Amino acid sequence: MAEEEIKKTAEVAEPAEKAAEVKGTKKAKKGKRVVQSGQVHIKATFNNTIVSISDKKGEVLTASSAGANGFRGSKKGTAYAAGIAAEKAAGIAKKEHGLSSVDVYVKGIGLGRDSAIRAISGAGIRIDSITDQTPIAHGGCRPKGERKP
Protein backbone atom coordinates (compact mmCIF):
# COMPACT_ATOMS: atom_id res chain seq x y z
CA MET A 1 0.00 0.00 0.00
CA ALA A 2 2.83 2.36 0.78
CA GLU A 3 4.40 1.52 -2.60
CA GLU A 4 1.18 2.46 -4.39
CA GLU A 5 1.14 5.90 -2.67
CA ILE A 6 4.76 6.52 -3.68
CA LYS A 7 3.98 5.63 -7.31
CA LYS A 8 0.95 7.97 -7.33
CA THR A 9 2.94 10.90 -5.95
CA ALA A 10 5.72 10.26 -8.46
CA GLU A 11 3.22 10.19 -11.33
CA VAL A 12 1.72 13.50 -10.17
CA ALA A 13 5.13 15.14 -9.89
CA GLU A 14 6.31 14.26 -13.42
CA PRO A 15 3.74 16.28 -15.40
CA ALA A 16 4.42 19.32 -13.19
CA GLU A 17 8.14 19.09 -13.97
CA LYS A 18 7.46 18.82 -17.70
CA ALA A 19 5.17 21.85 -17.53
CA ALA A 20 7.88 23.82 -15.73
CA GLU A 21 10.36 22.94 -18.46
CA VAL A 22 7.99 24.15 -21.16
CA LYS A 23 7.15 27.41 -19.35
CA GLY A 24 10.69 28.00 -18.12
CA THR A 25 12.20 29.42 -21.28
CA LYS A 26 15.02 31.34 -19.70
CA LYS A 27 16.22 34.58 -21.22
CA ALA A 28 19.93 34.97 -21.77
CA LYS A 29 21.52 37.46 -19.40
CA LYS A 30 22.50 40.76 -20.93
CA GLY A 31 26.17 41.56 -20.59
CA LYS A 32 27.29 44.75 -18.90
CA ARG A 33 27.74 47.63 -21.31
CA VAL A 34 31.31 48.79 -21.74
CA VAL A 35 31.43 52.58 -21.89
CA GLN A 36 34.75 54.40 -22.27
CA SER A 37 33.49 57.97 -21.82
CA GLY A 38 30.38 59.31 -20.19
CA GLN A 39 28.75 62.08 -18.20
CA VAL A 40 28.49 62.75 -14.48
CA HIS A 41 25.50 64.76 -13.27
CA ILE A 42 25.84 66.16 -9.74
CA LYS A 43 22.83 67.75 -8.09
CA ALA A 44 24.02 69.46 -4.92
CA THR A 45 21.29 70.86 -2.68
CA PHE A 46 21.53 72.02 0.92
CA ASN A 47 19.83 68.80 2.07
CA ASN A 48 21.37 66.10 -0.15
CA THR A 49 23.75 65.42 -3.03
CA ILE A 50 22.78 63.11 -5.90
CA VAL A 51 25.40 61.76 -8.32
CA SER A 52 24.31 60.07 -11.57
CA ILE A 53 26.76 58.61 -14.09
CA SER A 54 25.51 58.08 -17.64
CA ASP A 55 26.81 57.37 -21.11
CA LYS A 56 27.03 60.10 -23.77
CA LYS A 57 23.36 59.60 -24.74
CA GLY A 58 22.23 60.21 -21.17
CA GLU A 59 21.28 56.60 -20.30
CA VAL A 60 22.13 56.19 -16.62
CA LEU A 61 24.72 53.54 -15.75
CA THR A 62 24.77 54.06 -12.00
CA ALA A 63 23.58 56.56 -9.41
CA SER A 64 24.20 57.23 -5.75
CA SER A 65 23.27 59.81 -3.14
CA ALA A 66 24.29 60.80 0.35
CA GLY A 67 21.03 59.43 1.73
CA ALA A 68 21.52 56.09 -0.03
CA ASN A 69 24.91 55.71 1.66
CA GLY A 70 23.54 55.80 5.18
CA PHE A 71 23.69 59.51 5.98
CA ARG A 72 20.56 60.86 7.66
CA GLY A 73 19.24 64.29 8.55
CA SER A 74 21.56 67.26 8.35
CA LYS A 75 24.59 65.03 7.65
CA LYS A 76 23.27 64.34 4.12
CA GLY A 77 24.05 67.90 3.06
CA THR A 78 27.72 67.81 4.07
CA ALA A 79 30.70 67.80 1.73
CA TYR A 80 31.93 64.52 3.23
CA ALA A 81 28.66 62.73 2.41
CA ALA A 82 28.79 64.06 -1.16
CA GLY A 83 32.33 62.73 -1.55
CA ILE A 84 31.32 59.28 -0.34
CA ALA A 85 28.32 59.21 -2.73
CA ALA A 86 30.45 60.26 -5.71
CA GLU A 87 33.20 57.79 -4.80
CA LYS A 88 30.72 54.90 -4.67
CA ALA A 89 29.06 55.80 -7.99
CA ALA A 90 32.43 56.28 -9.72
CA GLY A 91 33.77 52.99 -8.36
CA ILE A 92 30.80 51.02 -9.67
CA ALA A 93 30.94 52.75 -13.07
CA LYS A 94 34.66 52.08 -13.44
CA LYS A 95 34.52 48.47 -12.25
CA GLU A 96 31.36 47.26 -14.03
CA HIS A 97 31.30 49.46 -17.14
CA GLY A 98 34.98 50.33 -17.72
CA LEU A 99 34.41 54.09 -17.56
CA SER A 100 37.65 56.05 -18.01
CA SER A 101 36.76 59.68 -18.85
CA VAL A 102 33.77 61.89 -18.09
CA ASP A 103 32.27 65.32 -18.60
CA VAL A 104 30.94 66.71 -15.30
CA TYR A 105 27.70 68.71 -15.08
CA VAL A 106 27.03 70.37 -11.72
CA LYS A 107 23.66 71.77 -10.68
CA GLY A 108 22.84 73.45 -7.39
CA ILE A 109 24.56 75.43 -4.66
CA GLY A 110 25.08 72.80 -1.98
CA LEU A 111 28.24 72.02 -0.04
CA GLY A 112 28.96 68.84 -2.01
CA ARG A 113 29.85 70.41 -5.38
CA ASP A 114 33.64 70.45 -5.08
CA SER A 115 34.08 67.35 -2.96
CA ALA A 116 32.03 65.22 -5.38
CA ILE A 117 34.23 66.31 -8.29
CA ARG A 118 37.38 65.59 -6.27
CA ALA A 119 36.07 62.14 -5.35
CA ILE A 120 35.43 61.28 -9.01
CA SER A 121 38.93 62.40 -9.92
CA GLY A 122 40.37 60.44 -7.00
CA ALA A 123 38.60 57.27 -8.17
CA GLY A 124 40.83 57.23 -11.26
CA ILE A 125 38.40 58.68 -13.80
CA ARG A 126 39.73 61.45 -16.03
CA ILE A 127 37.61 64.63 -16.04
CA ASP A 128 37.45 66.25 -19.50
CA SER A 129 35.25 69.24 -18.68
CA ILE A 130 33.23 70.75 -15.84
CA THR A 131 30.02 72.63 -16.66
CA ASP A 132 27.87 74.54 -14.17
CA GLN A 133 24.17 74.19 -14.99
CA THR A 134 22.77 75.92 -11.92
CA PRO A 135 19.51 77.68 -12.85
CA ILE A 136 19.48 81.45 -12.27
CA ALA A 137 16.24 83.09 -11.18
CA HIS A 138 15.25 86.22 -13.11
CA GLY A 139 11.93 87.13 -11.51
CA GLY A 140 9.74 85.34 -14.04
CA CYS A 141 7.15 86.83 -16.37
CA ARG A 142 4.65 89.51 -15.35
CA PRO A 143 1.85 88.09 -13.17
CA LYS A 144 -1.82 88.36 -14.17
CA GLY A 145 -3.96 91.18 -12.87
CA GLU A 146 -3.68 94.95 -12.60
CA ARG A 147 -0.39 96.65 -12.10
CA LYS A 148 0.20 97.75 -8.53
CA PRO A 149 0.86 101.49 -8.01
DRENROMI-970579 format. One record per atom (N, C-alpha, C, CB): y, z, x; residue in three letters. Coordinates in steps of 0.05 Angstrom, whole numbers, plus 5000, padded with zeros to 4 digits. Glycine has a CB too. Example, Ala and Ser with C-alpha at 12.3 -4.5 7.8 and 13.67 -1.06 7.14 Angstrom:
<sites>
488651565264ALA491051565246ALA493451565264ALA491151815226ALA495551425257SER497951435273SER500151575258SER498851145282SER
</sites>
This chain:
<sites>
497650005016MET500050005000MET502550005017MET500050244981MET502450155039ALA504750165057ALA505149885070ALA504450385078ALA502949755076GLU503049485088GLU504349285069GLU500249385096GLU503849305043GLU504949125024GLU508049165022GLU503749174996GLU508949415024GLU511849475023GLU513249355047GLU512349775021GLU511949375071ILE513049265095ILE513348965093ILE511349345120ILE511248835083LYS511348545080LYS513548455061LYS508548445069LYS513948605038LYS515948535019LYS518748565031LYS515748714994LYS519248775046THR521848815059THR522348605080THR522049095071THR520248525094ALA520548315114ALA521148045101ALA518048295132ALA519947985078GLU520447735064GLU523247735054GLU518447705042GLU524347955045VAL527047975034VAL529047935057VAL527548235020VAL528448035080ALA530348025103ALA530547745114ALA529448215124ALA528447585114GLU528547325126GLU530547135113GLU525847195125GLU530647105087PRO532646925075PRO535447015081PRO532146905045PRO535947275082ALA538647365088ALA539547285117ALA538847675086ALA537647295135GLU538247215163GLU538846915164GLU535847285181GLU537246755149LYS537646465149LYS540446405137LYS535446325134LYS541146545116ALA543746495103ALA546046575123ALA544046665077ALA545646775138ALA547646855158ALA548046645179ALA546947125170ALA545746525187GLU545946315207GLU547446075197GLU543146235216GLU547046005172VAL548345775160VAL551345825157VAL547145705132VAL552046065147LYS554846135143LYS556246185169LYS555146385125LYS554846295189GLY556046385214GLY556646165233GLY554246575227GLY558045955225THR558845745244THR561245865260THR559645485230THR560745935284LYS562746065300LYS564645865312LYS561446225323LYS567245935312LYS569245765324LYS569245815354LYS572045805312LYS569745615370ALA569945655399ALA572645795404ALA569845375414ALA572545975424LYS574946125430LYS576945945444LYS574246365448LYS579445975437LYS581545815450LYS582145945477LYS584145805433LYS582545785497GLY583145885523GLY586045965524GLY582545685545GLY586746145543LYS589546225546LYS591145995557LYS589746475564LYS593545955545ARG595345745555ARG596445815582ARG597545695535ARG596445615600VAL597645655626VAL600445535626VAL595845525649VAL602445705630VAL605245625629VAL606545695655VAL606645765604VAL607545505669GLN608845555695GLN611645665692GLN608945295711GLN613245545674SER615945645670SER616445695640SER618045435680SER618145895635GLY618645965608GLY621446085604GLY616546165598GLY621646235582GLN624246365575GLN623646655569GLN625546225551GLN625646825576VAL625547105570VAL627947165552VAL625547295595VAL627447275528HIS629547355510HIS629647655509HIS629147225481HIS631947765516ILE632348055517ILE634448125496ILE633248155545ILE633648285476LYS635548385457LYS635948685462LYS634548335427LYS638348745472ALA638949025480ALA640949145461ALA640049025509ALA640049325444THR641749465426THR642049755436THR640649465397THR643749915422PHE644050185431PHE641650355424PHE646550315417PHE639950265405ASN637650415397ASN634950325408ASN637450415367ASN634850085418ASN632249975427ASN632749725445ASN630349905404ASN630749645460THR630849395475THR628349245470THR631249455506THR628548995462ILE626248825456ILE626248595475ILE626348725426ILE623948555488VAL623548345508VAL621448155498VAL622848455536VAL622147895495SER620147695486SER620047475508SER620947565459SER617647395515ILE617247185535ILE615946955521ILE615547285559ILE617146715524SER616246475510SER616046245530SER618046405486SER614746025520ASP614745785536ASP617445635531ASP612345605529ASP617745395543LYS620245255541LYS620845165512LYS620145005559LYS618845135495LYS619245055467LYS620145295450LYS616644945455LYS619745535460GLY620445775445GLY618145905431GLY622445705424GLY615645815437GLU613245945426GLU612546195442GLU610845745425GLU612646425429VAL612446685443VAL609646715455VAL613046905423VAL609646795480LEU607146855494LEU606547155492LEU607346775524LEU608547315497THR608147605495THR610847735489THR606947715522THR610747975478ALA613148125472ALA612648425475ALA614148065442ALA614748565481SER614548855484SER617148985477SER613648925513SER617149235471SER619649375465SER619449665475SER620349375435SER621649795477ALA621650075486ALA620050245466ALA624550185489ALA620350195441GLY618950355421GLY615950305422GLY619950285393GLY615050065429ALA612249995430ALA610950125455ALA611849695431ALA612550215474ASN611450335498ASN611550645497ASN612950235522ASN611850755474GLY611651045471GLY614251195471GLY609951145492GLY616551065474PHE619051205474PHE619951235445PHE621251045490PHE620951475438ARG621751535411ARG624651645411ARG619851745398ARG625951605389GLY628651715385GLY630651595404GLY628552015388GLY632351765414SER634551675431SER633651565458SER636551895436SER631151635466LYS630151535492LYS629551235491LYS627551685499LYS629251115467LYS628750825465LYS631050665475LYS628150755437LYS633450765473GLY635850615481GLY636550645510GLY638150705465GLY634950775526THR635650815554THR634950575572THR634251065565THR636150565595ALA635650355614ALA632750375625ALA637650355637ALA631850615628TYR629050655639TYR627050535619TYR628550945644TYR627350595594ALA625550485573ALA625550185572ALA626250605545ALA627950065576ALA628149775576ALA626749655600ALA631149685576ALA626949785623GLY625549695647GLY622549705643GLY626349865670GLY621449915631ILE618649935626ILE617649715607ILE617950215615ILE619249665586ALA618449455566ALA618449185579ALA620449465542ALA620449125596ALA620548865609ALA618348835630ALA623348825622ALA617749045644GLU615649045664GLU612948985651GLU615549315679GLU612349115628LYS609849075614LYS609548785604LYS609549265591LYS611748685592ALA611648405581ALA611348205604ALA614248345565ALA612748245626ALA612648065649ALA609848075662ALA614748125669ALA608648305664GLY606048335675GLY603948185659GLY605248625678GLY604048215633ILE602048075616ILE602447765618ILE602348165587ILE604947675618ALA605547395619ALA604647275645ALA608547335615ALA605047415667LYS604247315693LYS601147315696LYS605447485716LYS599847525687LYS596947555690LYS595447365672LYS596147845685LYS596147355646GLU594547195627GLU595446905625GLU594747325600GLU597946845630HIS598946575626HIS599946445652HIS601246585606HIS599946585674GLY600746465700GLY603646395702GLY599146215704GLY605346545688LEU608246495688LEU609346545716LEU609646665667LEU611046365726SER612146405753SER615146395754SER611046195772SER616446245735SER619446235735SER620446235706SER620445985750SER622746355702VAL623846385675VAL626846345675VAL623146665664VAL627846275652ASP630646285645ASP631046525627ASP631746015631ASP633046695633VAL633446945619VAL635846915600VAL633947185638VAL635346995574TYR637446985554TYR637847275544TYR636746795531TYR640247385548VAL640747665541VAL642647665516VAL642047815565VAL641947835497LYS643547865473LYS643948165468LYS642347725449LYS646348245464GLY646948525457GLY648348675479GLY644348675450GLY649248925472ILE650949075491ILE649649345498ILE653649115479ILE647049355496GLY645649605502GLY645449675531GLY642949605489GLY644349905537LEU644049995565LEU641849855580LEU643550295565LEU640049715566GLY637749605579GLY638049325590GLY635549605560GLY640449205588ARG640848925597ARG640048885626ARG643748845593ARG641349035644ASP640948985673ASP638149075682ASP643049135689ASP637349305672SER634749415682SER632449235673SER634349695672SER632649105650ALA630448925641ALA630348685659ALA630948845611ALA632648575666ILE632648345685ILE631548425712ILE635548235688ILE632248655722ARG631248755748ARG628248795747ARG632549015756ARG627248895724ALA624348935721ALA622748675721ALA623749095696ALA623948465709ILE622648205709ILE622548085737ILE624048005689ILE624748115751SER624848025779SER622948175796SER627748045790SER622748435792GLY620948605807GLY617948555802GLY621548895802GLY617348435779ALA614548375772ALA613548115786ALA614248335742ALA615347985801GLY614547755817GLY615047485802GLY611647775823GLY616747485782ILE617447245768ILE620147155777ILE617247285737ILE620446905785ARG622946795795ARG624846745771ARG622546535811ARG627346835773ILE629346795752ILE631046565760ILE631047055748ILE630946345743ASP632546105749ASP635446135739ASP631245865736ASP635846235716SER638546265705SER638646505686SER639446015691SER641046615683ILE641546835665ILE643846755646ILE642247105680ILE643346755620THR645346675600THR645846905581THR644346415585THR648346965577ASP649147175557ASP649647045530ASP651647325567ASP648147115510GLN648447005483GLN649447215463GLN645746895474GLN650847415473THR651847625455THR653947505436THR653147845472THR653547545410PRO655447435390PRO658047585392PRO654247455362PRO660247435388ILE662947555390ILE664147535362ILE664747405411ILE665047765351ALA666247765325ALA669047655326ALA666248055314ALA669847505305HIS672447385305HIS673947445279HIS672347085309HIS672947625263GLY674347705239GLY673347555214GLY677247655241GLY671847345217GLY670747195195GLY672747025180GLY669547385176GLY671946895159CYS673746735143CYS675346905123CYS672146515128CYS677346785111ARG679046935093ARG677547025068ARG681546765085ARG677647275061PRO676247375037PRO677447265011PRO676147675036PRO675847264990LYS676747174964LYS678847364953LYS674447144944LYS680447264934GLY682447434921GLY685247374931GLY681747724925GLY687147524919GLU689947484926GLU690447594954GLU691747624906GLU692547474966ARG693347584992ARG694747854988ARG695147385007ARG694248035006LYS695548295004LYS698348285017LYS693748525018LYS700348415005PRO703048405017PRO703248565043PRO705048504998PRO
</sites>
